[in-house]
Amino acid sequence: MSAAVVFLLFFICLIIAIPISIALGIVSVLPGAFDPSFTASGTFVIRSMLGGIDSFPLLAVPMFVLSGMIMAKGGISKKIFDVFAFFIGKLTAGMPCAVIVTCLFYGAISGSAPATVAAVGSMTIPILVRLGYDKSFSTAIVAVAGGLGVIIPPSIPFIMYGMASGESVSDLFMAGVVPGLLIGALLMVYAIYYCKKHGEDKEKIAAEIDQLHAKGFIGVFKESFFAILSPVIILGCIYTGIASPTEAAVISVFYSLVVSLFIYKSMKFKDIWGIMVEGVRTYAPILFILAASIAFSRVLTLMRVPQSISAWILGNFHNKILILLVINIFLLIVGMVMDTTPAILILTPILLPIVTAIGMNSIHFGVMMVVNLAIGFVTPPIGVNLFVASSLTDIPVMKIAQKAMPLIVCFLVALLLITFIPQISLALL
């Protein structure tokens, strides 16, 4: 069975709405079923699935998912937002910018874009609407800024890329810091432009900020101290070598529990069971997709698909800039129709040999790939962030996507800078 037939069957499965984990399992088994001499038998596929998920770094994923849920339940995002609103709330676009910075910080806790949208959006969108900002604009800001959750470390997609490429997860986390800040800055520039063009209700904003100022900086800081400390502890443990990313993820779970239960007292012990159940419901589908993706990627390797695609691209495109543009366009399209985890696990073995052949650093490529797929979080038809944001506000997905287009353009500008200026990703390494 040829690789073209395998991919055709895979896309047919997706079109007829077969779950992606099952579709990946089906196309992984078919080559061996039709050709008994092919190495990848059914037994090989099952062993690949079980062996692929038997990974210590992979344990970080459910731990970060659980930590993000605990902190969302504990109202951590509101504490973080109050700090930034205190300082910049009265400036032009100060409140939308405070939302963007809150997404940056919350991304450094949850490692997940949809989790960031849900936790930050459920709290900040009503505030922005109450202050007179357009509801669609407020929702679009959160949906797009939530994409920073997979770029700012710790990032679940970076963990997946590390598994697929063999690169250090800690190095990938470090490489994501500056690109995340760059994208956040560009989103804030657009927010300022939008607010200058459409105006703001300064009286309502001033009244809101005055309530924070009435507490005084010390009061706000004391309330928010442990919330702001959480990403410092998580990333500090990783970068100082005290803990691996997986160990830091476990630390974040216990830290979030202690803060929510005993310091903020925003959670009760009886809430823990429900959070655990929700965590299993969230992670179990990811685990099945992950196992099937690993098996599929190994089958593709045995079929020499990465080598064939690499040879075709390098044989037909000889300009490095053109090759990188082609790969970016391809990844953007993939991000629109496929979830991040299978996309990274399937495409990394295919594309990594191509970019290394033209002299691109594999860490740099990992950042470029994750930024591409982060844009997919806010582009139809899959656009998970759009659906999460829509569920919070009941605004149609396409209306949010339309309002988000200028913000997506900011993301694309950042993508081009990250692609062609390696120092943005490698500055901290």
Buried (B, 14 or more C-beta within 10 A) or exposed (E): BEBEEBEEBBEEBBEEEBBBBEBBBBBBBBBBBEEEEBEBBEEBBBEBBEEBBEBEBBBBBBBBBBBBBBBBBBBBBBBBBBBBBBBBBBEBBBBBBBBBBBBBBBBBBBBBBBBBBBBBBBBBBBBBBEBBBBBBBBBBBBBBBBBBBBBBBBBBBBBBBBBBBEBBBBBBBBBBBBBBBBBBBBBBBBBBEBBEEEEBEEEBBBEBBEEBBEBEEEBBBEBBEBBBEBBEBBBEBBBEEEBBBBBBBBBBBEBBBEBBBEEBEBBEEEBBEEBEEBBEEBBEBBBBBBBBBBBBBBBBBEBEBBEEBBBEBBEEBEEBEEBBBBBBEBBBEBBBBBBBBBBBBBBBBBBBBBBBBBEBBBBBBBBBBBBBBBBBBBBBEBBBBBBBBBBBBEBEBEBBBEBBEBBBEBBBBBBEBBBEEBEBBBEEE
